[in-house]
Amino acid sequence: MTAYVVFVRNEITDAAEMKQYQAKAPLAREGRTLTPLAFYGAIETLEGPTVDGAVILEFPDVAEAHAWYDSPAYQDALQHRLKGADYRVFVIEGLPS
């Protein structure tokens, strides 16, 4: 069943760390089956705290999403995101076809 990894950025706290993240994170996509569905486009917060940015990535299933997230390449990039911004990130299973 399709799975989605959703990133909700609340705020950037260190622009230099985020530049490192932006340089390294795409390397984790190599050899992976994932499709970016939304990537920091225009955003309008309808409820709750203002959202600074958001990304939605589609994966074939939850296992593939975890394999990407847990990969050495993404974990290398992740350390910079954690230092550079406040995010909420979750994986959600899609509906059956």
C-alpha positions in Angstrom: 0.0 0.0 0.0 1.3 3.4 -0.9 2.9 5.5 1.9 3.7 9.2 2.2 6.4 10.9 4.2 5.2 14.4 5.2 7.6 17.1 6.3 6.1 20.2 8.1 8.7 22.9 8.6 7.8 25.3 11.5 10.9 27.5 11.2 14.5 27.6 10.1 16.9 28.2 13.0 20.3 27.9 11.2 20.4 28.6 7.5 24.0 27.3 7.1 22.9 23.9 8.5 19.9 23.9 6.1 22.2 24.5 3.1 24.2 21.4 4.1 21.0 19.4 4.4 19.8 20.7 1.0 23.1 19.6 -0.6 23.1 16.1 1.0 19.4 15.1 1.2 18.9 14.5 -2.6 21.7 11.9 -2.5 19.5 9.7 -0.5 17.0 9.5 -3.4 19.5 7.6 -5.6 18.3 4.1 -6.3 15.0 4.7 -4.4 11.5 4.6 -5.7 10.0 7.8 -4.5 8.0 10.6 -6.0 7.9 14.2 -4.7 4.2 15.2 -4.7 4.7 18.6 -3.1 8.0 20.4 -2.5 8.0 23.8 -0.7 5.4 25.3 -3.0 3.0 28.1 -2.1 1.4 27.3 1.2 -1.6 28.6 3.1 -2.1 27.5 6.7 -5.8 27.0 7.3 -5.6 25.9 11.0 -3.0 25.8 13.7 0.4 27.4 13.9 1.7 28.9 10.6 3.5 26.4 8.5 6.8 27.7 7.0 7.2 24.9 4.5 6.1 21.4 3.6 7.1 18.4 1.5 5.2 15.3 0.6 7.0 12.3 -0.7 5.3 9.2 -2.1 6.7 5.7 -1.6 5.4 2.3 -2.8 4.9 1.2 0.8 5.9 2.0 4.4 8.9 -0.4 4.3 10.3 1.6 1.3 9.7 4.9 3.2 11.6 3.5 6.2 14.4 2.2 4.0 14.9 5.6 2.6 14.7 7.4 5.9 17.0 5.0 7.7 19.5 4.9 4.9 23.1 6.0 5.6 22.7 8.8 3.0 19.6 10.3 4.6 20.8 9.9 8.1 24.0 11.8 7.1 21.8 14.7 5.8 19.3 14.4 8.7 21.8 15.6 11.2 22.0 19.0 9.4 18.2 19.3 9.2 17.9 18.6 13.0 20.4 21.4 13.7 19.0 23.8 11.1 15.2 23.8 11.5 12.2 22.8 13.6 10.2 20.1 11.7 7.5 17.5 12.2 7.9 14.5 10.0 5.7 11.5 9.8 4.8 8.6 7.5 1.2 7.8 6.7 -0.2 4.8 4.8 -2.3 5.6 1.8 -5.7 4.1 1.0 -6.0 0.8 -0.8 -6.3 1.0 -4.6 
